[in-house]
Amino acid sequence: MKLIFASHNANKTKEIGAIFQGLAQVVSLNEIGFFEEIAETGNTLIENASIKADAVYAATKLNCFADDTGLLVDALNGAPGVFSARYAGDEKSPEANNQKLLSELVQTENREAKFVTVICLILNGNKHFFKGELHGVITTEYKGNNGFGYDPIFMPTGANKTLAEMSLQEKNQISHRGKAFLAMVDFLKQNQ
């Protein structure tokens, strides 16, 4: 089975492709000649994942999937949420996003947060959704050089280090994205 991943990111496609090894061949948008950017105009992670999957399916009529991830901070009523990548502006700077988030929590004791990943799979024309969550807290300072995005300031519940201090293998075993994709793998195994 071939699955089109609604992403132009070759590294992300390769990483996710490894999860599906032996089950499905994961192909990026670049590999199928789909170069347009898909505007994420939804108000929720589910809407954004669905918009991206719909756009790819409409253009190709092939089985495909898309994901969207957000960081939801309790003290900020779920912000940055769907706007996580562009929290500090449209240039999508992880450094600026982290700085803005830390500055907004300076006077806050409640630093509880969670990462949420939603996947929209279109298989034989039917939509299926999968979700993964990782609970934790926002730290007061940067720690670690691994990972990306909010990883240097997010410490998972029960851990004594941030996501950016973990190896990729450690992170993948507990991550929101990993949980969502494993749920999708289980679904595909049952529906081959």
N, C-alpha and C positions, 0 to 999 in steps of 0.2 A: 504494500500500500504506500502511496505517495501522499504526503501532507504538505501543503504550502503554508509556511509560517509568515504571517503578516509583519515582516520585519526586514529591514535592509542591513541589519547588523550581522555580519558573517560570524563573528565570535559567539554571539548569543545563539545563533542558529546551530553552530557546531556543538555548543554546550548542551543545548536542548535535544539536538539530534542524538547525542550519546544516550540520553534517557530512553529513547525509543528504539535503540539498536535492536535489530532482529524483529521488530514489530512494525515499524514504518520508516520510510525514508523521508526525512525532513528537509525541505528545500526553501531557500530564502526568496524574497521578492526579486532580488537582483538576478538570481539564477534563472528565473522565468521571464526576465526582461520587463518586469513591472517596476518602473523607476519613480512614479509619482508619489508624492507625500500624501498621506491620508490625514486629513484634519481631524483631530480628536476634539469634537465639539460637544460631547456628552457631559452631563452633570453628575454622572456616577461612573465608577470603574466598569460596571456591567455594560453601560451604554457605550463607553469608549471601546471596549473589547468587541462589542457587537458591531459598531460602526466600521471598525477595521476589517473584521471578518467578512461583513456584508460587502464591502468594497472589493475585496479580493475575489470573493465568490462571484459577484456580478461580472467582473472582468474575465474570469477564467472558467467558471462553472466546475472548478475542481475542489476536492476536499481540502479544507484549510482551517487554520486556527489563528487567533490573535489573543494577546494578553494585555492587561493593564494592571499597574501596581500603584498603590498609594500608601502614604504614611499617615495614620490617623492619631492625633494627639488629643488625649482626653481634655486637658486644660484649655485647649483651643477649639473645643466643640467639634472635633474631628478634622480640623485643618492640619496640614495642607491638603490632605485627601486627594481628590481627583486632580488637584493642581500641584502635586508634589514636585514634578520635574521643573515646573516654571514658577515656583513659589516666590522667588525673588525677582522674577522678570522673564520675559520671553527668550532671553539668551540661554536659559536652562543651565546656569552655572551651579554645580554642586556646592562649591565653596560659598557662594552667595546665599544659597538656600540654607545651608547649615548655619551660617552666621545669623541670618534672619531668625531662624527657629530658636537658636540659643538665646538671642537677645529678647525674644518674646517670652521666654520662660525664666528669665533672670529672677523675677519676683515670685515665682511659682514653686510651691512644694510638690504638688501633684505633677509628676513627670511621666505618668503612665502613657504608653502609646502601643500601637500595633501596626505592623505591616500587613497589607491585604493584597493578594494577587487574585485576579479573576481571569479565567480563560473562556473564550467563546470558541467552540468547535463547530464547524459546519461539516457534517458527514452525510453524504448522499442527500443533500438539500435540507437536512434537519439540524436545528441548533441544539447544542448541549452546553451547559455551563459548569465550570469547576472552580472551586475557591480554596485558597490556603491562607492561613493566618499565622503570624508570629507575634506573640505578646512580649513586651519588655518595657524599658524606661529610656528616656532621653538623658544622656549623661550631661555633666556640666562643662566638659572639655573634650577635645579630640583625643582619641586613642586608637593607634593602629594605622597601618599603611595599605592593608589589603582591601579588597572590595571596591565599592563605588557608592555614589550618592550619599545617603544618610548613614551608611555603615559605621563611620568613625564616631558617631554620637549615639548609636543605638545599642543597648545592652539587653540581650534576650533574658527573659525571666529564668532564673535558676543558673545563669552563667555568671562568670566573674570577669568576663572580657567582652569588648564590643565585637560586632560582626567584622569590623576591619582588623581586629586582632586574631581572628580565626583563619584557619586555612580554608581553601575553597571546599575541601572535602567536609570539614567540620560544619561550615555554613550550609552546604547543600543538604546535610542530614537533618537540619532543623528548620530550614528556611520556608517562608510562605510560598515562594515560587516552586520550590521542590515539592511541597505538599500538594499544591494545585496540579502540577504536572504528573505526580504519581497517581492522583485520583483519575486523571485523564487516561493514563496508561492502563489502569485497572479497567476502566470503561471500555477501552479499545480491545483489550484481551477478551472481555466478555461478549463483545459484539463483532467479532471477526467473521 
